[in-house]
Amino acid sequence: MFCVRVKCTAPPRYNAASTACYTLLMDNQTAVVLFNLGGPDSLDAVEPFLFNLFSDPDIFRLPLAFLTQRPFAGILSRRRAPAARAAYAAIGGRSPLLDNTRRQAEALQHVLREHGEFEVYVCMRYWNPRAREVVSRLKQRGYTRVLLLPLYPQYSFTTTGSSYNEFLGECVRQGYRATVTLIRQWHESPDYQQAILRSIRTEIARFPDPDPAHVSLLFSAHGLPQKLVDRGDPYERQIVATFEALRSQLAWPDVTLCYQSRVGPLTWLRPYTEEVIRQKARDGVRQILVYPIAFVSDHSETLYELGILYRKVAEDSGIGHYRVVPALNDDPLLISALKKLILAEVQQL
């Protein structure tokens, strides 16, 4: 058995192992696991990566999933692979997400050294290293305490929830005995918010006219189908809370929250980023600064979608100056935020 502790108000979908909890002999070493999405490490890996994504029942819930999920994933991944390969080719032929996440893990490991024995691991949801490999390594090393820290500041069933479900499922399958604690969300972290504000102020200085009164600031979050929000997913509420906290500290004249990365015919959270860019151009805006509010690591959504695809939308719409603020990646303030989250949680173990 393993003991599960989750900082949340609602139980996760997978709870097969949480029906009993035994007191374990605890050592002084804690494994910290950083959850992230993952991305293809080559153009050949794009289609299998998409297959893993579309096979996830926490994102795509199909009737008779045991019969329909894999055929659905196969059809959709084949259909979307050519466009996705072109996108990854435009940013170097692979996703930089694993490299960026490893740098975050190394920086976090470094700042944790003075506070105890911590080992930081990276666990990706849809590409390597996945939960099966990570759980196997943790079990082999004999950790009895595991702290799961998603690199998603805002909680969604489709991101943190999905990664958590897969991780617990692997613990059950491998018979791994440990106290597993999930930090559910952390969008209210002061250091995290200050890192964003500092990044925005740095980037606006690069405009020909850096006066905030002459720059429209867009906070672009990853979208989510509206039907998932209607079912109780808290992601939108937490994105809005993050946005409002940042806006109140910026005192910027023209600030807009919008959503990107929608897929398929369903209604997703609005307004859509590309539509906002076109509307700003119609309103006479000539300088746009975009911050990727839901992302802390640069990857295809920040580098290609915002940096290339939406830049073309802006230029075609008459926007003279368009910039995207880089994701925080290994920004020291972000690493400080992650460190404080871990230390606060360890004190409660």
C-alpha positions in Angstrom: 0.0 0.0 0.0 1.0 3.6 -0.3 -0.4 6.6 1.5 -1.8 9.4 -0.6 -2.0 13.0 0.6 -3.5 15.6 -1.8 -4.0 19.3 -1.2 -7.4 19.5 -2.8 -11.1 19.9 -2.2 -12.3 17.1 -4.5 -10.9 13.6 -4.8 -8.9 12.5 -7.9 -10.5 10.1 -10.3 -8.1 7.3 -9.4 -8.4 6.3 -5.7 -7.8 2.5 -5.7 -4.9 2.7 -3.4 -6.2 5.4 -1.0 -8.6 3.1 0.9 -5.9 2.3 3.5 -2.7 3.9 4.8 0.0 2.3 6.8 2.6 4.2 8.8 5.9 3.6 7.1 9.5 3.9 8.3 10.5 7.3 6.9 14.0 8.2 5.9 15.4 11.7 5.5 15.3 11.7 1.8 12.4 13.0 -0.3 11.9 12.5 -4.0 10.4 15.5 -5.8 8.7 14.7 -9.1 8.1 17.6 -11.5 5.0 16.9 -13.8 4.9 18.3 -17.3 3.2 17.5 -20.6 6.1 16.2 -22.6 6.8 16.6 -26.3 8.3 14.7 -29.2 12.1 14.5 -29.3 12.2 14.1 -33.1 9.9 14.6 -36.1 9.4 10.8 -36.2 8.1 10.9 -32.6 5.3 13.5 -33.4 2.7 10.9 -34.4 3.2 8.5 -31.5 3.3 11.5 -29.1 -0.1 12.6 -30.5 -1.4 9.1 -30.2 -0.5 9.1 -26.5 -2.2 12.4 -26.1 -5.4 11.4 -27.8 -5.5 8.1 -25.9 -5.9 9.9 -22.6 -9.4 9.4 -21.2 -8.9 12.4 -18.9 -9.0 14.6 -22.0 -11.1 12.6 -24.5 -13.9 10.7 -22.9 -15.5 8.3 -25.4 -18.4 5.9 -25.0 -17.2 2.3 -24.7 -13.6 3.7 -24.3 -12.1 0.2 -24.0 -13.2 -0.4 -27.6 -13.1 3.1 -29.1 -10.2 5.0 -27.5 -7.3 3.6 -29.3 -8.9 3.6 -32.8 -10.0 7.2 -32.2 -6.4 8.1 -31.1 -4.9 6.4 -34.2 -7.2 8.2 -36.6 -6.8 11.6 -35.0 -3.0 11.4 -34.5 -2.5 10.4 -38.2 -4.7 13.3 -39.3 -3.0 15.9 -37.2 0.6 14.7 -37.6 1.5 16.5 -40.8 0.6 20.0 -39.4 2.2 19.2 -36.0 5.5 18.0 -37.7 5.6 21.3 -39.6 5.2 23.2 -36.4 8.0 21.3 -34.6 10.2 21.6 -37.7 9.8 25.4 -37.4 11.2 25.4 -33.9 14.2 23.1 -34.4 12.7 19.6 -35.2 11.7 18.7 -31.7 10.1 20.0 -28.5 12.4 21.9 -26.1 10.1 21.0 -23.2 12.2 18.2 -21.7 15.4 20.2 -21.8 13.7 23.2 -20.2 12.1 21.0 -17.5 15.4 19.3 -16.8 17.0 22.8 -16.3 14.2 23.6 -13.9 14.8 20.4 -12.0 18.5 21.0 -11.8 18.0 24.6 -10.5 15.5 23.3 -8.0 17.8 20.6 -6.8 20.5 23.1 -6.3 18.5 25.5 -4.1 17.0 22.6 -2.1 20.5 21.3 -1.0 20.8 23.5 2.0 17.4 22.4 3.3 17.8 18.6 3.3 18.2 15.5 1.2 16.0 16.0 -1.9 16.2 14.4 -5.3 14.3 16.0 -8.2 12.9 13.9 -11.0 11.1 14.8 -14.2 8.0 13.0 -15.2 6.3 13.6 -18.6 2.7 12.7 -19.4 2.8 11.9 -23.1 6.5 11.3 -23.9 9.6 10.1 -22.1 10.3 9.9 -19.3 6.8 8.7 -18.4 5.4 7.6 -15.1 6.2 3.9 -15.7 9.9 4.7 -15.9 9.9 7.3 -13.1 8.0 5.1 -10.6 10.3 2.2 -11.4 13.4 4.4 -10.6 11.8 5.7 -7.4 10.9 2.2 -6.2 14.4 1.0 -7.0 15.9 3.8 -5.0 13.7 3.0 -2.1 12.1 6.4 -1.5 9.3 6.3 1.0 8.2 10.0 0.5 7.3 11.4 -2.9 6.2 14.9 -3.5 4.5 15.5 -6.8 4.8 19.1 -8.1 3.0 19.9 -11.4 4.5 22.6 -13.6 0.9 23.7 -14.2 0.2 26.6 -11.8 -3.5 26.2 -12.3 -5.2 22.9 -11.8 -7.2 21.1 -14.5 -8.5 17.5 -14.7 -6.8 17.4 -18.1 -3.3 18.3 -16.9 -2.4 17.9 -13.3 -5.3 15.5 -12.8 -4.3 13.3 -15.7 -0.6 13.2 -14.7 -1.6 12.3 -11.1 -3.9 9.5 -12.2 -1.3 7.9 -14.4 1.3 8.2 -11.6 -0.9 6.5 -9.0 -1.9 3.9 -11.5 1.8 3.0 -12.0 2.3 2.9 -8.3 -0.4 0.3 -8.0 0.8 -1.7 -11.0 4.4 -1.8 -9.7 3.5 -2.4 -6.0 5.3 0.8 -5.0 5.1 1.6 -1.2 5.4 5.3 -0.5 3.7 8.3 0.9 2.7 10.3 -2.2 1.8 14.0 -1.8 0.4 16.1 -4.6 0.6 19.9 -4.6 -2.6 20.5 -6.5 -2.2 24.2 -7.6 0.1 27.1 -6.9 -1.1 30.1 -9.0 -1.3 32.3 -5.9 2.4 32.0 -5.2 3.9 35.6 -4.7 7.2 34.7 -6.2 5.6 33.1 -9.2 3.5 36.3 -9.8 6.5 38.6 -9.2 8.5 36.6 -11.8 5.7 37.2 -14.4 5.5 40.9 -13.6 9.3 41.3 -13.9 9.4 39.4 -17.2 6.7 41.6 -18.7 8.4 44.8 -17.6 11.7 43.6 -19.1 10.1 42.7 -22.4 8.1 46.0 -22.9 11.3 47.9 -22.7 12.2 46.4 -26.1 9.4 48.1 -27.9 10.0 51.3 -30.0 7.5 53.0 -27.8 7.6 51.2 -24.4 4.9 53.3 -22.7 2.2 50.8 -21.4 -0.4 53.3 -22.6 0.7 52.5 -26.2 1.0 48.7 -25.8 -1.9 46.2 -25.6 -1.0 43.4 -23.2 -2.6 40.0 -23.9 -2.5 37.2 -21.3 -2.9 34.1 -23.4 -3.8 30.9 -21.6 -4.1 27.4 -23.0 -7.8 26.8 -23.8 -10.1 24.2 -22.5 -13.4 22.9 -23.9 -16.3 24.7 -22.3 -18.1 21.5 -21.5 -15.2 20.5 -19.2 -15.6 23.8 -17.3 -19.3 23.2 -17.1 -18.6 19.8 -15.5 -16.6 21.4 -12.7 -13.0 21.8 -13.9 -11.6 24.6 -11.8 -9.0 25.7 -14.4 -10.9 28.8 -15.8 -11.5 30.1 -12.3 -7.9 29.8 -11.4 -6.7 31.4 -14.7 -9.0 34.3 -14.1 -7.8 34.6 -10.5 -4.2 34.7 -11.8 -5.0 37.3 -14.4 -6.8 39.5 -11.9 -4.0 39.4 -9.4 -1.4 40.3 -12.1 -3.6 43.1 -13.6 -4.1 44.7 -10.2 -0.3 44.9 -9.7 0.4 46.1 -13.2 -2.1 49.0 -13.5 -1.8 48.6 -17.3 -4.4 50.5 -19.4 -5.2 47.8 -21.9 -5.0 44.2 -20.6 -6.9 41.3 -22.1 -7.3 37.6 -21.1 -7.6 35.2 -24.0 -7.2 31.5 -24.8 -5.2 29.6 -27.4 -4.7 26.1 -28.7 -8.2 25.0 -29.3 -8.7 21.8 -31.3 -11.8 20.5 -33.1 -15.4 21.8 -33.5 -16.3 22.2 -29.8 -16.7 25.5 -28.1 -13.7 26.3 -26.0 -13.0 29.1 -23.5 -13.3 32.5 -25.1 -12.1 34.9 -26.3 -9.7 33.2 -28.7 -6.3 34.7 -28.9 -6.2 35.1 -32.7 -9.6 36.8 -32.7 -8.4 39.2 -30.0 -5.3 40.1 -32.1 -7.5 40.9 -35.1 -9.9 43.0 -33.0 -7.0 44.9 -31.5 -5.8 45.8 -35.0 -9.2 46.9 -36.0 -9.3 49.1 -32.9 -6.1 50.8 -34.0 -3.6 49.0 -31.8 -0.1 48.9 -33.3 1.9 47.3 -30.5 1.0 44.0 -28.8 2.8 42.2 -26.0 1.7 38.6 -25.2 2.4 36.7 -22.0 1.7 32.9 -21.9 -0.1 33.0 -18.6 -0.7 29.2 -18.2 2.8 28.1 -19.2 6.1 28.1 -17.2 8.2 26.3 -19.8 8.7 27.3 -23.4 7.5 24.7 -25.9 5.5 24.5 -29.1 2.5 26.6 -27.8 4.8 29.5 -26.8 7.5 29.2 -29.5 5.4 28.2 -32.5 1.8 29.1 -31.9 2.4 32.4 -30.2 5.8 33.2 -31.6 5.2 32.3 -35.2 1.6 31.5 -36.1 0.0 34.4 -34.2 2.8 36.7 -35.1 1.7 36.2 -38.7 -1.9 36.9 -37.7 -0.7 40.2 -36.1 1.4 41.2 -39.1 -1.3 40.4 -41.6 -3.7 42.5 -39.4 -1.5 45.5 -39.4 0.2 45.2 -36.0 3.5 46.9 -36.4 5.2 45.5 -33.3 4.4 42.1 -31.8 6.4 40.5 -29.0 5.9 37.3 -26.9 7.3 37.3 -23.4 9.4 34.1 -22.9 8.1 31.6 -20.4 9.7 31.7 -17.0 11.7 28.5 -17.5 14.5 28.5 -14.9 13.9 32.1 -13.7 15.3 32.3 -10.1 12.0 33.7 -8.8 10.1 30.7 -10.3 12.6 28.3 -8.8 12.2 30.1 -5.4 8.4 29.7 -5.7 8.8 25.9 -6.3 11.3 25.6 -3.4 8.9 27.3 -1.0 6.1 25.1 -2.1 8.2 22.0 -1.4 9.5 23.1 1.9 6.0 24.1 3.2 4.7 20.7 2.2 7.6 18.8 3.8 7.0 20.5 7.1 3.5 18.9 7.1 4.7 15.3 6.4 
